[in-house]
Amino acid sequence: MTEQQADTSTDIAWEEWGSRDPYFGVITDPKYRRSKINEQSRREFFESGELHVHGILSTIRKHIEPEFAPRSILDFGCGVGRLLGPFARIADDVIGLDVSPSMLQEARRNCDEQQLRNVSLLASDDSLSALNGTFDLIHSCIVFQHIPVERGRALFAKLVQHLRPGGVGAIQLTYSKTRFASTHGIAPAPPATMPARDASAKLVAAGADPEIQMNPYNVNEILFLMQCCGVQRFHAEFSDHGGELGIYLFFSVTGPAIVV
């Protein structure tokens, strides 16, 4: 599949979430619905970001680099900026990258409210054309699962190429679903009459919500990309969001790229 033929329906759906229900689009808890979110739940939303960033840094310092102190950070799929504040308080420069203009507008409002002067917000595309240079930390969580796998693999490889030597990647993606236990986590082959894309990856919520794709990645393919990019060791932790099984990869580029 070429980039011109890529499935961009998820980009359209994400922009719909950004314009209609941005906080619920990031964390699908009913208390974050536009119709229900209040000052307390909004505070809890951003406090969860503080806890997340603390956990990420603790994991990196325990398993990858004990003295890790990033000066430049990229948050891929930043949404409304849940993590940008915590990142901005520990780094000199932070970039939030997202495909949705509406999400970026809300992120800007949140950054201005927190008086964050060291955060830049950029529009994402499949070439990461808005990015220049390299970063000490590249982070992404609960993002790749919403991107069709062929596009996601290419984006993963491009992100790793934006890590500075010795920089750290902290990237989460899903790889299976608990409902496929009978086939050891692998989706059963669809009937011949179904489209090639696994129908289980498409979830349509009641009430005409935008589509939410939940796409599992082949971990072997991701590890292959990492090793080809010069990753020589990594740390992994499992995630589970309502039966969507994932893996959080922490790694540093410390070796030469492999020519394949």
MIDOSE-1310 file (N, C-alpha, C; in nm, 2 decimals, decimal comma, always signed):
residues 260
mteq	+0,08/-0,12/+0,00/+0,00/+0,00/+0,00/+0,09/+0,12/+0,00; +0,07/+0,21/-0,09/+0,14/+0,34/-0,10/+0,08/+0,44/+0,00; +0,16/+0,55/+0,02/+0,11/+0,65/+0,11/-0,02/+0,71/+0,05; -0,02/+0,72/-0,09/-0,14/+0,78/-0,15/-0,26/+0,70/-0,13
qadt	-0,25/+0,57/-0,11/-0,36/+0,47/-0,09/-0,38/+0,44/+0,06; -0,31/+0,51/+0,15/-0,32/+0,47/+0,29/-0,46/+0,50/+0,34; -0,50/+0,42/+0,44/-0,63/+0,44/+0,51/-0,62/+0,56/+0,60; -0,68/+0,67/+0,56/-0,67/+0,79/+0,65/-0,80/+0,82/+0,72
stdi	-0,89/+0,72/+0,73/-1,02/+0,73/+0,79/-1,00/+0,76/+0,94; -0,89/+0,71/+1,00/-0,87/+0,73/+1,14/-0,83/+0,88/+1,17; -0,76/+0,94/+1,07/-0,73/+1,08/+1,09/-0,86/+1,17/+1,09; -0,96/+1,13/+1,01/-1,09/+1,20/+1,00/-1,16/+1,18/+1,13
awee	-1,16/+1,05/+1,18/-1,23/+1,02/+1,30/-1,17/+1,10/+1,42; -1,04/+1,10/+1,42/-0,97/+1,17/+1,54/-1,00/+1,32/+1,54; -1,01/+1,38/+1,42/-1,05/+1,52/+1,41/-1,20/+1,54/+1,46; -1,28/+1,44/+1,43/-1,42/+1,45/+1,48/-1,42/+1,45/+1,63
wgsr	-1,34/+1,36/+1,69/-1,33/+1,35/+1,83/-1,28/+1,48/+1,89; -1,18/+1,54/+1,82/-1,13/+1,67/+1,87/-1,23/+1,78/+1,87; -1,32/+1,78/+1,77/-1,41/+1,89/+1,76/-1,54/+1,86/+1,84; -1,57/+1,74/+1,87/-1,70/+1,70/+1,94/-1,68/+1,66/+2,08
dpyf	-1,58/+1,59/+2,12/-1,57/+1,53/+2,25/-1,42/+1,50/+2,28; -1,33/+1,60/+2,29/-1,19/+1,58/+2,29/-1,13/+1,50/+2,41; -1,18/+1,53/+2,53/-1,13/+1,46/+2,65/-1,17/+1,32/+2,65; -1,29/+1,29/+2,62/-1,33/+1,15/+2,61/-1,26/+1,08/+2,50
gvit	-1,23/+1,15/+2,39/-1,15/+1,09/+2,28/-1,02/+1,04/+2,33; -0,96/+1,11/+2,43/-0,83/+1,07/+2,48/-0,84/+0,96/+2,58; -0,93/+0,97/+2,68/-0,95/+0,87/+2,78/-1,10/+0,84/+2,78; -1,14/+0,72/+2,74/-1,28/+0,69/+2,72/-1,35/+0,65/+2,85
dpky	-1,35/+0,75/+2,94/-1,42/+0,74/+3,07/-1,54/+0,83/+3,06; -1,66/+0,78/+3,09/-1,78/+0,87/+3,08/-1,77/+1,01/+3,15; -1,69/+1,01/+3,25/-1,68/+1,14/+3,33/-1,61/+1,25/+3,24; -1,54/+1,21/+3,13/-1,47/+1,30/+3,05/-1,55/+1,34/+2,93
rrsk	-1,68/+1,30/+2,92/-1,77/+1,34/+2,81/-1,79/+1,49/+2,82; -1,80/+1,56/+2,71/-1,82/+1,70/+2,71/-1,94/+1,74/+2,79; -2,04/+1,65/+2,79/-2,17/+1,68/+2,86/-2,15/+1,66/+3,01; -2,05/+1,60/+3,06/-2,03/+1,56/+3,20/-1,91/+1,62/+3,26
ineq	-1,81/+1,65/+3,19/-1,68/+1,69/+3,25/-1,70/+1,82/+3,32; -1,64/+1,83/+3,44/-1,65/+1,95/+3,53/-1,51/+1,98/+3,58; -1,50/+2,08/+3,67/-1,37/+2,12/+3,72/-1,29/+2,01/+3,78; -1,36/+1,92/+3,86/-1,30/+1,82/+3,93/-1,25/+1,71/+3,84
srre	-1,33/+1,66/+3,74/-1,29/+1,56/+3,65/-1,18/+1,61/+3,56; -1,19/+1,74/+3,52/-1,08/+1,79/+3,44/-0,95/+1,79/+3,51; -0,96/+1,83/+3,64/-0,83/+1,82/+3,72/-0,78/+1,68/+3,73; -0,87/+1,58/+3,75/-0,83/+1,44/+3,76/-0,76/+1,40/+3,62
ffes	-0,82/+1,45/+3,51/-0,76/+1,42/+3,38/-0,61/+1,46/+3,37; -0,58/+1,58/+3,41/-0,45/+1,63/+3,41/-0,36/+1,57/+3,52; -0,41/+1,54/+3,63/-0,34/+1,47/+3,73/-0,29/+1,33/+3,69; -0,38/+1,26/+3,61/-0,34/+1,13/+3,56/-0,22/+1,15/+3,46
gelh	-0,21/+1,26/+3,40/-0,09/+1,29/+3,31/+0,04/+1,30/+3,40; +0,03/+1,37/+3,51/+0,14/+1,39/+3,60/+0,19/+1,25/+3,65; +0,10/+1,16/+3,69/+0,13/+1,03/+3,73/+0,20/+0,95/+3,62; +0,14/+0,96/+3,50/+0,20/+0,89/+3,39/+0,34/+0,93/+3,36
vhgi	+0,37/+1,06/+3,35/+0,50/+1,10/+3,32/+0,60/+1,06/+3,43; +0,56/+1,07/+3,56/+0,64/+1,02/+3,67/+0,68/+0,88/+3,65; +0,58/+0,79/+3,61/+0,60/+0,65/+3,59/+0,70/+0,63/+3,48; +0,68/+0,70/+3,37/+0,77/+0,68/+3,25/+0,91/+0,71/+3,29
lsti	+0,94/+0,83/+3,36/+1,07/+0,86/+3,39/+1,13/+0,76/+3,49; +1,05/+0,71/+3,59/+1,10/+0,62/+3,68/+1,14/+0,49/+3,61; +1,06/+0,44/+3,52/+1,10/+0,32/+3,44/+1,22/+0,34/+3,36; +1,24/+0,45/+3,29/+1,36/+0,48/+3,21/+1,48/+0,48/+3,30
rkhi	+1,47/+0,55/+3,42/+1,59/+0,56/+3,50/+1,62/+0,42/+3,57; +1,52/+0,34/+3,58/+1,55/+0,21/+3,65/+1,61/+0,11/+3,54; +1,56/+0,11/+3,42/+1,59/+0,01/+3,33/+1,68/+0,05/+3,21; +1,68/+0,18/+3,18/+1,75/+0,22/+3,06/+1,87/+0,32/+3,09
epef	+1,85/+0,43/+3,16/+1,95/+0,53/+3,18/+1,93/+0,59/+3,32; +2,01/+0,55/+3,42/+1,99/+0,59/+3,56/+1,98/+0,75/+3,58; +2,06/+0,82/+3,50/+2,07/+0,96/+3,51/+1,99/+1,04/+3,41; +1,89/+0,97/+3,35/+1,82/+1,03/+3,24/+1,75/+1,16/+3,28
aprs	+1,78/+1,27/+3,21/+1,72/+1,40/+3,23/+1,71/+1,47/+3,10; +1,60/+1,44/+3,03/+1,58/+1,49/+2,89/+1,56/+1,64/+2,89; +1,63/+1,70/+2,79/+1,61/+1,85/+2,76/+1,51/+1,87/+2,65; +1,50/+1,78/+2,56/+1,40/+1,79/+2,45/+1,31/+1,67/+2,44
ildf	+1,18/+1,69/+2,43/+1,08/+1,58/+2,44/+0,98/+1,60/+2,33; +0,95/+1,49/+2,26/+0,84/+1,48/+2,16/+0,73/+1,39/+2,21; +0,61/+1,44/+2,22/+0,50/+1,36/+2,25/+0,41/+1,34/+2,13; +0,42/+1,22/+2,07/+0,35/+1,18/+1,95/+0,21/+1,15/+1,98
gcgv	+0,11/+1,22/+1,92/-0,03/+1,20/+1,95/-0,07/+1,26/+2,08; -0,03/+1,39/+2,09/-0,05/+1,46/+2,22/-0,19/+1,49/+2,26; -0,28/+1,48/+2,16/-0,42/+1,51/+2,20/-0,44/+1,65/+2,26; -0,51/+1,66/+2,37/-0,54/+1,79/+2,43/-0,43/+1,84/+2,52
grll	-0,32/+1,76/+2,52/-0,20/+1,81/+2,60/-0,20/+1,75/+2,74; -0,25/+1,64/+2,77/-0,26/+1,58/+2,90/-0,12/+1,56/+2,96; -0,02/+1,54/+2,88/+0,12/+1,51/+2,92/+0,21/+1,63/+2,90; +0,17/+1,73/+2,83/+0,26/+1,83/+2,79/+0,31/+1,92/+2,91
gpfa	+0,22/+1,94/+3,00/+0,25/+2,02/+3,12/+0,36/+1,95/+3,20; +0,34/+1,82/+3,24/+0,45/+1,75/+3,31/+0,58/+1,74/+3,24; +0,57/+1,72/+3,11/+0,69/+1,72/+3,03/+0,76/+1,85/+3,03; +0,68/+1,96/+3,01/+0,74/+2,09/+3,00/+0,81/+2,14/+3,13
riad	+0,77/+2,08/+3,24/+0,83/+2,11/+3,37/+0,96/+2,04/+3,40; +1,00/+1,95/+3,31/+1,12/+1,88/+3,33/+1,22/+1,90/+3,22; +1,18/+1,96/+3,11/+1,26/+1,97/+2,99/+1,26/+2,12/+2,94; +1,36/+2,15/+2,86/+1,37/+2,29/+2,80/+1,27/+2,31/+2,69
dvig	+1,26/+2,21/+2,60/+1,18/+2,22/+2,48/+1,09/+2,09/+2,47; +0,96/+2,12/+2,45/+0,87/+2,01/+2,43/+0,78/+2,03/+2,31; +0,77/+1,93/+2,23/+0,68/+1,94/+2,11/+0,57/+1,84/+2,12; +0,45/+1,89/+2,10/+0,33/+1,80/+2,09/+0,29/+1,79/+1,95
ldvs	+0,28/+1,67/+1,90/+0,25/+1,64/+1,76/+0,11/+1,57/+1,75; +0,02/+1,62/+1,67/-0,11/+1,55/+1,66/-0,17/+1,57/+1,52; -0,25/+1,48/+1,47/-0,30/+1,49/+1,34/-0,43/+1,57/+1,34; -0,49/+1,60/+1,46/-0,61/+1,67/+1,46/-0,60/+1,82/+1,49
psml	-0,64/+1,91/+1,40/-0,63/+2,06/+1,44/-0,71/+2,09/+1,56; -0,82/+2,03/+1,58/-0,91/+2,06/+1,69/-0,84/+2,02/+1,82; -0,78/+1,91/+1,82/-0,70/+1,86/+1,94/-0,59/+1,96/+1,97; -0,52/+2,00/+1,87/-0,41/+2,10/+1,89/-0,46/+2,23/+1,94
qear	-0,57/+2,28/+1,90/-0,63/+2,40/+1,95/-0,66/+2,39/+2,10; -0,72/+2,28/+2,14/-0,75/+2,26/+2,28/-0,62/+2,24/+2,36; -0,52/+2,18/+2,30/-0,39/+2,16/+2,37/-0,33/+2,30/+2,39; -0,34/+2,39/+2,29/-0,29/+2,52/+2,30/-0,36/+2,60/+2,41
rncd	-0,49/+2,59/+2,42/-0,56/+2,65/+2,53/-0,51/+2,60/+2,67; -0,49/+2,47/+2,68/-0,45/+2,42/+2,80/-0,30/+2,46/+2,84; -0,22/+2,47/+2,74/-0,08/+2,51/+2,76/-0,08/+2,66/+2,80; -0,16/+2,74/+2,74/-0,17/+2,88/+2,77/-0,22/+2,90/+2,92
eqql	-0,32/+2,82/+2,95/-0,38/+2,82/+3,09/-0,27/+2,79/+3,19; -0,18/+2,70/+3,16/-0,07/+2,66/+3,25/+0,05/+2,75/+3,23; +0,05/+2,84/+3,14/+0,16/+2,94/+3,12/+0,28/+2,86/+3,08; +0,27/+2,76/+2,99/+0,38/+2,69/+2,94/+0,44/+2,76/+2,82
rnvs	+0,56/+2,81/+2,83/+0,62/+2,89/+2,73/+0,72/+2,80/+2,64; +0,74/+2,68/+2,68/+0,84/+2,60/+2,61/+0,78/+2,48/+2,54; +0,65/+2,50/+2,50/+0,58/+2,39/+2,43/+0,54/+2,44/+2,29; +0,58/+2,36/+2,19/+0,54/+2,39/+2,05/+0,44/+2,28/+2,01
llas	+0,34/+2,32/+1,93/+0,24/+2,22/+1,89/+0,24/+2,22/+1,73; +0,26/+2,10/+1,68/+0,27/+2,08/+1,54/+0,18/+1,98/+1,48; +0,14/+2,00/+1,36/+0,05/+1,91/+1,29/+0,13/+1,79/+1,24; +0,07/+1,67/+1,26/+0,14/+1,55/+1,22/+0,09/+1,50/+1,08
ddsl	+0,18/+1,43/+1,01/+0,14/+1,36/+0,89/+0,23/+1,24/+0,88; +0,21/+1,16/+0,77/+0,28/+1,03/+0,77/+0,43/+1,05/+0,74; +0,47/+1,16/+0,70/+0,62/+1,19/+0,68/+0,68/+1,26/+0,79; +0,60/+1,29/+0,90/+0,65/+1,37/+1,01/+0,72/+1,50/+0,95
saln	+0,67/+1,56/+0,85/+0,73/+1,67/+0,78/+0,75/+1,79/+0,87; +0,68/+1,81/+0,98/+0,69/+1,92/+1,06/+0,81/+1,92/+1,16; +0,87/+1,80/+1,17/+0,97/+1,78/+1,27/+1,11/+1,81/+1,21; +1,19/+1,87/+1,29/+1,33/+1,90/+1,26/+1,42/+1,85/+1,37
gtfd	+1,53/+1,79/+1,34/+1,63/+1,76/+1,45/+1,59/+1,63/+1,52; +1,65/+1,61/+1,64/+1,64/+1,49/+1,72/+1,60/+1,53/+1,86; +1,56/+1,43/+1,94/+1,50/+1,45/+2,07/+1,57/+1,35/+2,17; +1,57/+1,40/+2,29/+1,62/+1,32/+2,40/+1,52/+1,21/+2,44
lihs	+1,39/+1,24/+2,43/+1,28/+1,15/+2,46/+1,17/+1,16/+2,36; +1,13/+1,05/+2,30/+1,02/+1,04/+2,21/+0,92/+0,95/+2,28; +0,80/+1,00/+2,31/+0,70/+0,93/+2,38/+0,57/+0,92/+2,30; +0,50/+0,81/+2,32/+0,37/+0,79/+2,26/+0,29/+0,68/+2,34
civf	+0,17/+0,71/+2,38/+0,09/+0,62/+2,45/-0,06/+0,62/+2,41; -0,12/+0,51/+2,40/-0,26/+0,49/+2,35/-0,28/+0,57/+2,22; -0,19/+0,56/+2,13/-0,20/+0,64/+2,00/-0,19/+0,54/+1,88; -0,08/+0,46/+1,88/-0,06/+0,37/+1,76/-0,18/+0,27/+1,74
qhip	-0,25/+0,23/+1,84/-0,36/+0,14/+1,83/-0,47/+0,20/+1,74; -0,47/+0,33/+1,73/-0,58/+0,40/+1,65/-0,53/+0,42/+1,51; -0,41/+0,38/+1,47/-0,35/+0,40/+1,34/-0,35/+0,27/+1,26; -0,39/+0,26/+1,14/-0,38/+0,14/+1,06/-0,24/+0,09/+1,06
verg	-0,22/-0,04/+1,07/-0,09/-0,10/+1,10/+0,02/-0,06/+1,00; -0,01/-0,06/+0,87/+0,09/-0,03/+0,77/+0,14/+0,11/+0,79; +0,05/+0,21/+0,82/+0,09/+0,34/+0,84/+0,17/+0,35/+0,97; +0,12/+0,28/+1,07/+0,18/+0,29/+1,21/+0,33/+0,24/+1,21
ralf	+0,35/+0,12/+1,13/+0,49/+0,07/+1,13/+0,58/+0,18/+1,07; +0,54/+0,24/+0,96/+0,63/+0,34/+0,90/+0,65/+0,46/+0,99; +0,55/+0,50/+1,06/+0,56/+0,61/+1,15/+0,65/+0,58/+1,27; +0,64/+0,45/+1,32/+0,73/+0,41/+1,43/+0,88/+0,42/+1,38
aklv	+0,91/+0,37/+1,26/+1,04/+0,38/+1,22/+1,09/+0,52/+1,20; +1,01/+0,61/+1,15/+1,04/+0,75/+1,13/+1,07/+0,82/+1,27; +0,98/+0,78/+1,37/+1,00/+0,84/+1,50/+1,14/+0,80/+1,56; +1,17/+0,67/+1,55/+1,30/+0,63/+1,60/+1,42/+0,70/+1,53
qhlr	+1,40/+0,74/+1,41/+1,51/+0,81/+1,34/+1,53/+0,95/+1,39; +1,43/+1,00/+1,47/+1,44/+1,13/+1,53/+1,49/+1,13/+1,67; +1,53/+1,01/+1,72/+1,60/+1,00/+1,85/+1,75/+1,04/+1,83; +1,80/+1,13/+1,92/+1,94/+1,16/+1,92/+2,01/+1,03/+1,97
pggv	+2,14/+1,02/+1,93/+2,22/+0,90/+1,99/+2,22/+0,90/+2,14; +2,17/+0,79/+2,19/+2,16/+0,78/+2,34/+2,02/+0,83/+2,39; +1,94/+0,89/+2,30/+1,81/+0,92/+2,34/+1,72/+0,80/+2,36; +1,61/+0,83/+2,43/+1,52/+0,72/+2,47/+1,38/+0,73/+2,41
gaiq	+1,34/+0,61/+2,36/+1,20/+0,60/+2,31/+1,11/+0,53/+2,42; +0,99/+0,58/+2,44/+0,90/+0,52/+2,53/+0,76/+0,52/+2,45; +0,74/+0,40/+2,38/+0,63/+0,39/+2,29/+0,54/+0,27/+2,32; +0,41/+0,30/+2,33/+0,32/+0,19/+2,37/+0,23/+0,16/+2,24
ltys	+0,21/+0,03/+2,22/+0,12/-0,01/+2,12/+0,05/-0,14/+2,16; -0,06/-0,17/+2,09/-0,14/-0,29/+2,13/-0,09/-0,41/+2,03; -0,10/-0,53/+2,08/-0,06/-0,64/+2,00/-0,17/-0,76/+2,00; -0,27/-0,75/+2,09/-0,37/-0,86/+2,09/-0,49/-0,82/+2,17
ktrf	-0,59/-0,91/+2,17/-0,71/-0,89/+2,25/-0,74/-1,01/+2,33; -0,79/-0,99/+2,45/-0,82/-1,10/+2,54/-0,93/-1,19/+2,48; -1,02/-1,13/+2,39/-1,13/-1,21/+2,34/-1,08/-1,32/+2,24; -0,95/-1,31/+2,20/-0,90/-1,41/+2,11/-0,82/-1,51/+2,18
asth	-0,86/-1,54/+2,31/-0,78/-1,64/+2,39/-0,78/-1,77/+2,32; -0,88/-1,81/+2,26/-0,89/-1,95/+2,20/-0,79/-1,97/+2,09; -0,74/-1,85/+2,03/-0,64/-1,86/+1,92/-0,51/-1,79/+1,97; -0,49/-1,80/+2,10/-0,36/-1,75/+2,16/-0,34/-1,60/+2,13
giap	-0,44/-1,52/+2,13/-0,43/-1,38/+2,10/-0,43/-1,34/+1,96; -0,43/-1,43/+1,87/-0,43/-1,40/+1,72/-0,57/-1,39/+1,67; -0,61/-1,29/+1,60/-0,75/-1,28/+1,55/-0,77/-1,39/+1,45; -0,89/-1,46/+1,46/-0,92/-1,57/+1,37/-0,93/-1,51/+1,22
appa	-0,90/-1,59/+1,13/-0,90/-1,54/+0,99/-1,05/-1,51/+0,95; -1,07/-1,39/+0,89/-1,20/-1,35/+0,86/-1,26/-1,43/+0,74; -1,39/-1,44/+0,73/-1,45/-1,52/+0,61/-1,40/-1,45/+0,48; -1,40/-1,53/+0,38/-1,35/-1,48/+0,25/-1,43/-1,36/+0,20
tmpa	-1,55/-1,34/+0,25/-1,64/-1,23/+0,20/-1,61/-1,10/+0,27; -1,53/-1,11/+0,38/-1,50/-0,98/+0,45/-1,38/-0,91/+0,39; -1,37/-0,78/+0,42/-1,26/-0,70/+0,37/-1,13/-0,75/+0,44; -1,02/-0,71/+0,38/-0,89/-0,76/+0,43/-0,86/-0,71/+0,57
rdas	-0,90/-0,59/+0,60/-0,88/-0,54/+0,74/-0,96/-0,61/+0,83; -0,91/-0,65/+0,94/-0,98/-0,72/+1,05/-1,10/-0,64/+1,10; -1,22/-0,70/+1,08/-1,34/-0,62/+1,12/-1,34/-0,60/+1,27; -1,27/-0,68/+1,35/-1,27/-0,65/+1,49/-1,19/-0,53/+1,53
aklv	-1,11/-0,47/+1,44/-1,04/-0,35/+1,46/-1,13/-0,23/+1,46; -1,25/-0,24/+1,41/-1,34/-0,13/+1,39/-1,45/-0,13/+1,50; -1,45/-0,03/+1,59/-1,55/-0,02/+1,69/-1,63/+0,10/+1,66; -1,76/+0,09/+1,66/-1,85/+0,21/+1,64/-1,94/+0,22/+1,76
aaga	-1,92/+0,33/+1,84/-1,99/+0,35/+1,96/-2,13/+0,39/+1,93; -2,22/+0,36/+2,03/-2,36/+0,41/+2,01/-2,37/+0,56/+2,01; -2,48/+0,61/+1,96/-2,49/+0,76/+1,96/-2,41/+0,83/+1,85; -2,38/+0,76/+1,75/-2,31/+0,82/+1,63/-2,18/+0,88/+1,67
dpei	-2,11/+0,82/+1,76/-1,97/+0,86/+1,79/-1,88/+0,83/+1,67; -1,77/+0,90/+1,66/-1,68/+0,87/+1,55/-1,62/+0,73/+1,57; -1,57/+0,67/+1,46/-1,51/+0,54/+1,47/-1,39/+0,54/+1,56; -1,37/+0,43/+1,63/-1,24/+0,41/+1,71/-1,18/+0,28/+1,66
qmnp	-1,08/+0,28/+1,58/-1,01/+0,16/+1,55/-0,91/+0,12/+1,66; -0,91/-0,01/+1,68/-0,82/-0,07/+1,78/-0,73/-0,17/+1,71; -0,62/-0,13/+1,66/-0,54/-0,22/+1,57/-0,42/-0,28/+1,64; -0,41/-0,41/+1,64/-0,30/-0,48/+1,70/-0,18/-0,49/+1,61
ynvn	-0,06/-0,47/+1,66/+0,06/-0,48/+1,58/+0,13/-0,61/+1,60; +0,21/-0,65/+1,50/+0,29/-0,77/+1,51/+0,42/-0,73/+1,58; +0,44/-0,77/+1,70/+0,56/-0,73/+1,78/+0,69/-0,77/+1,71; +0,69/-0,88/+1,65/+0,81/-0,92/+1,57/+0,85/-0,81/+1,47
eilf	+0,76/-0,76/+1,40/+0,79/-0,65/+1,30/+0,84/-0,53/+1,37; +0,79/-0,49/+1,49/+0,83/-0,37/+1,56/+0,97/-0,39/+1,61; +1,00/-0,51/+1,67/+1,14/-0,54/+1,72/+1,24/-0,54/+1,60; +1,20/-0,59/+1,49/+1,28/-0,59/+1,37/+1,32/-0,44/+1,33
lmqc	+1,22/-0,35/+1,33/+1,25/-0,21/+1,30/+1,34/-0,15/+1,40; +1,32/-0,18/+1,53/+1,40/-0,13/+1,64/+1,55/-0,17/+1,62; +1,57/-0,30/+1,60/+1,71/-0,35/+1,58/+1,77/-0,29/+1,46; +1,70/-0,28/+1,35/+1,75/-0,22/+1,23/+1,79/-0,07/+1,25
cgvq	+1,72/-0,01/+1,34/+1,75/+0,14/+1,37/+1,87/+0,15/+1,47; +1,92/+0,05/+1,52/+2,04/+0,06/+1,61/+2,00/+0,04/+1,76; +1,88/-0,01/+1,79/+1,85/-0,05/+1,93/+1,91/-0,18/+1,96; +1,99/-0,18/+2,07/+2,06/-0,31/+2,10/+2,00/-0,37/+2,23
rfha	+1,93/-0,30/+2,30/+1,86/-0,36/+2,42/+1,73/-0,27/+2,45; +1,64/-0,33/+2,52/+1,51/-0,26/+2,55/+1,45/-0,32/+2,67; +1,36/-0,25/+2,73/+1,28/-0,29/+2,84/+1,13/-0,29/+2,80; +1,05/-0,39/+2,84/+0,91/-0,39/+2,79/+0,82/-0,42/+2,91
efsd	+0,71/-0,35/+2,91/+0,61/-0,38/+3,02/+0,47/-0,39/+2,95; +0,39/-0,48/+3,00/+0,26/-0,50/+2,94/+0,16/-0,39/+2,98; +0,06/-0,37/+2,90/-0,05/-0,28/+2,93/-0,18/-0,36/+2,89; -0,29/-0,32/+2,96/-0,42/-0,38/+2,93/-0,53/-0,28/+2,95
hgge	-0,59/-0,23/+2,84/-0,69/-0,13/+2,85/-0,82/-0,20/+2,80; -0,89/-0,26/+2,90/-1,02/-0,32/+2,88/-1,01/-0,44/+2,78; -0,91/-0,52/+2,80/-0,89/-0,64/+2,71/-0,81/-0,61/+2,58; -0,78/-0,49/+2,56/-0,68/-0,45/+2,45/-0,54/-0,47/+2,51
lgiy	-0,48/-0,58/+2,48/-0,35/-0,60/+2,53/-0,24/-0,53/+2,46; -0,15/-0,47/+2,53/-0,04/-0,39/+2,47/+0,09/-0,41/+2,53; +0,19/-0,35/+2,47/+0,33/-0,36/+2,52/+0,39/-0,22/+2,52; +0,45/-0,18/+2,63/+0,52/-0,05/+2,64/+0,67/-0,07/+2,62
lffs	+0,73/-0,02/+2,52/+0,87/-0,04/+2,48/+0,95/+0,08/+2,52; +1,06/+0,05/+2,60/+1,15/+0,15/+2,64/+1,29/+0,12/+2,58; +1,35/+0,20/+2,51/+1,47/+0,17/+2,44/+1,56/+0,29/+2,41; +1,68/+0,26/+2,38/+1,78/+0,37/+2,34/+1,85/+0,32/+2,22
vtgp	+1,88/+0,41/+2,13/+1,96/+0,38/+2,01/+2,11/+0,40/+2,05; +2,17/+0,29/+2,06/+2,31/+0,29/+2,10/+2,41/+0,22/+2,00; +2,36/+0,16/+1,89/+2,44/+0,10/+1,80/+2,42/+0,15/+1,66; +2,49/+0,10/+1,56/+2,47/+0,14/+1,42/+2,35/+0,08/+1,36
aivv	+2,29/+0,15/+1,27/+2,17/+0,09/+1,20/+2,22/-0,03/+1,11; +2,13/-0,12/+1,10/+2,15/-0,24/+1,02/+2,10/-0,21/+0,87; +2,18/-0,23/+0,78/+2,14/-0,21/+0,64/+2,07/-0,34/+0,59; +1,95/-0,33/+0,55/+1,87/-0,45/+0,50/+1,83/-0,42/+0,36
